[in-house]
Amino acid sequence: MFSDTPKGATASAQLYSLVETAKANGQEPYAWLRHALERLPAASSVEDYEALLLWNCSPVSPG
């Protein structure tokens, strides 16, 4: 909405999309994003990555 560059607008849209998808899947957006980003470096297989998808996670509480 208030991005200075097209790339900034794209990045904002992608983040907003993740937030709204988290809400639609019963997740608290910040908690899920933190959960996924903390585990992403250890992911090494397709199954590991798929386990981090919003619809494959149990609801994550903040903290």
N, C-alpha and C positions, 0 to 999 in steps of 0.2 A: 504494500500500500504506500509506504513512504521510503522506498528503496532508491538509492542514488544511481544504481546501474542495473542493467538487465540481469547480470549474474546474481546480484544481490536480491533482486525480485524473485529469481528462480529459487535461490536458497531459502528465502522466506516462505515461498509457496510449498516447498518440500517439507519444511519443518511444520508448517501449519497443517499439512496433509497428515503427517505422522501424529500430531496432537489430536486431530479430529478422528482419525482411525482408532487411536487408543481409546478415546471416549466411547466410540461406537462398539468397541469390544469389551467394555466394562472395566477398562484399565484406568488408573490414575496416570496421566501422561508423563509427568516428571519421574515418577517412581519406575514406570516401565522403561523409559529411555535410559535412566541410570542403570537399571538391571541389565538391559541389553548391551550398553556400552562397556560395562564392567566385564561382561562375559565374552564379548566379541573377540578380544585378542586370543583367547584360548580355543576358539572354535576352529576346527580343522577338517570337518567333514560336512557334507550336505545336511546330514541329520542334525549336527550341532547348530548350523545356521537356521534350519527350519524350526528348531526348538525355540529360537529367539523371536520368531514372528508373533505378532500380537495375538492372533487367533489360536496360537499353540501354547500360550502362557497362562498360568493361573493368574487371577487378579493379584497384582503386586501392590502392597501398601507402601506409603512413603516411609523413607528411613532405612 
